[in-house]
Amino acid sequence: MFTQGDESSTTGGEFAHALHGRDTVECAIVYVRELRWSVAPGHRFRKRAGCTCDKFSCDVPGAHPAASTVDGLELGAVRPAFANIPGAGIIAACTAFDAVTFRTTLALV
């Protein structure tokens, strides 16, 4: 398990385990600490109820930030931010791109 105060790098196995696990907070912590990504809590898609933003005509159901902008979280703010929105998705701030594909073994190195 990762802790907020632990700034040390994880081993490849811990890294992969966090990214393939079901713990959103631990995954977000890895994104921030290891990949240096700017992340924020996001809405999620519910099979029969649509986006958690509750907008009937949501253009991107389950694929947008819970807040109006993605203000990247510092490592110590990840756990509290996601605790306030149970079941939140992870939104990573990025610029427009078509697609980036990596082989799993390359992407997790």
N, C-alpha and C positions, 0 to 999 in steps of 0.2 A: 504494500500500500504506500502511496505517496503522501507526503505531508507538505503543507504550505511552506514551512520554514526550510525544507531541505532543498538547497540549491545545487546539490551534486547531480551529475548526469546519471541517468538510469542505464542499466545494461540493456542490450538488445532484446532479451527475453522479457524484461519488465515493461519495456517500451511497447513491444508488440502486444503483450497481454493487456495493457491499459487501453490500447487503441482498438482491440478486438473484443473487449469486455462490454458489459452493459452499464457501467458506471459513468454517466455523462460527466460528472465533476472530475473524476480522475482522468478521463480522456481530455477534457479541456485544460487541465493542469499540464498534461504532457504537451499539448499544442503550444501553450504559452512558454513553458520552461525549455523544452527540447527543440521545438521548431521555431520559436520566437514569433508565433503568429499572434495577431490581434484578434481576440475572440470576445463574444458577448452572448448572453442568453437569447435564444430565439423561440419563435412560436413553433408548434409542431402540428402535423396533420393527424386528425382523428378520422378513422375509417368511415364512420356513419355521421359524424358531426362537422366535418370540415376543419378548417384552420382554428387554432385556439384563440385567434384574434377576434373570432365571432363575427367577422364581416362576411355576409352572404356572398358578396361578389369579390372576394379576395383574389387578386391576380396571381399570387404566388403562395398558395396554401402550404403552410408548414415550412416555408423557405425564406423567412424574413425575420429581422431582429424584433425582440419584444419591445425595445425602446425605438424611438424614431431614428436614431443613428447608432452606428456601432462604434462606441468609444471603447477602445481596447482596454482590457482589464490588466492590472498589475497582478503578478502571481498571487500575492496575499489577498486580493479581492475576488478571485475566481470562486472559491467555495461559498462565501457569503452571497454573492450575486446569484449563483445558481440555486442556493437554498431558498431564496425568496420566490423562485418560480419553479415549483416541482414539475418534473417531466419536461423541462425546457430542452430544446435542441441547441446545438452549438452553431453559432454563426461566426464565420471568419471573414474579416474585412479583406477585400481584395479588389483589384482593378479588373476591368472587363477582359475576358479571355475566351477563346473558343473551347479548348479542352486541353488538359494535361493528363497524360496517361503514363504510369510507371508500372513496371513489373513489381509485384509485391516484394520480392526479395530486395530489389533495388530501393524501393521507396522506404523500407524500414531499416536501412543501413544507417 
